[in-house]
Amino acid sequence: MSNIRARMAPSPTGEYHIGHIRTVLYNYAFCKKEKGKFIIRIEDTDQERYVEGAVERILDVILDYKLDWDEGPGKEGEYGPYIQSQRLDLYKKYAKELVEKGHAYYCFCTKERLDSMREEQQKKGLSKTMYDGHCRNLSKTDVEKSLINNISYVVRLKVPQNEKISFDDAVYGHLEFNSNEVDDSILLKSDGFPTYHLGVVIDDHLMRITHVMRGNDWLPSTPKHILLYKYFGWDLPVFVHLPNLKEKGENRKLSKRYGAVYAVDFLKEGYLVDALINFLMFLGWNPGTEKEIYTMEEFIRDFDIERIHKTDLVAFDREKLLWLNGYYIRQMKPENLYNELKLWSKKFNIDLHGNNFDDKYNVKVLGLLQERIKTLSEYVDLSRYFYKNPIIQKNLIDEFTKDTQRSQEILKGLNTIYNNVRKDNWNSENLEKLSHEYIEKNNYKTKEAFMTLRYVITGEKATPPIFDILSILGKEEVLVRLNLSINL
């Protein structure tokens, strides 16, 4: 049995980002491949930014993406609880230990003093503001006096001066930082909650995490974590920092300006989970082959930390995702795709028009449109004329004939022919044959006749083959629409 243990630690401060799902996927695949354990831990210590209901939504969306955990909320293991707000006594105990060892200190600075300090540093044009160490060397007497008087305090990390802090990252190799660039960060806040830095190190150690796989935006914080491991006398996990996601053609992180960024929004727009997961696999990793279509089983088999891209940002190609989703849609049997469509519409409360029609009819409609839709949401607009009479504009009926009388003749002639077709002969092949015979006999041009027919039946200029549409709509509905247009 493998001792590999990796984790993902969401913060319930809002909706879960699609980049987080990518990181969950890599952790999940790595643990599955190595027969290890994947843990979900909720880091809810930022009480100011805590969003009610976010924990449930985050856990739900991870499951919606067909990912799961071995230990965590709802799957308690021996290292729980897996919610940080239920572990506060632990953080206080370890923060006190650091202070006693001289690796951390009480800081009694007021918010006003800290704001003023930052302003001064910004005026000097410093690239980043750092705590100035005002409380770093307070005497034991001064500290005790402030504690007795219940003066609000935080606990800060005591970063050594001008020391080399180094570690090996599985992606970026050997990295070194000068401690003068590392801030005396807060470890324990005045409300008794830990900051990320203290909580993550304590929990990763106590939960026996062997591999810390996270976005490379955490790289600048890692020296603080290295110091904490050292001060506690604990072994380091393997650090695996992943490239973050950026808009294609831009040098910035994903932005709502370009489209969805939250994991749930991609699902709401009608992207299939299997297509999304396949797309996310390649955002920071590749197999070293031309293979682009991967099942989860294949990804787990082939995933290798050594093949993670050593780059800061990797492009999130929205066009590629759209293409891939269309590919997955086209591969599905219409019946299975229709079931997926129903589940999607129910989950996001979307009207599919087809409530008053039987499933057999709806599957036929979907089967005809399947080649054209790239997301489930596109189906709603593309299928509209199968369920509702189109709104026809009188002047547009003549667009292809340029002659009202000629349009009338074409539609009346087709109406007569279709009226005489027996219901058991109402199919696309027969309708196409009869329609072609009619226009050839009367010297109409194919485009003017069939585009006029297409418009009055669907209200659209671009659709699947018109005779396939007539076949699905059925004789009665086609005649109703023809007569409505003729009477216009």
Summary of the structure (lengths in Angstrom):
residues: 488
radius of gyration: 31.8
end to end distance: 76.3
largest distance: 108.8
contacts: 1435
relative contact order: 0.08
helix: 50%
strand: 12%
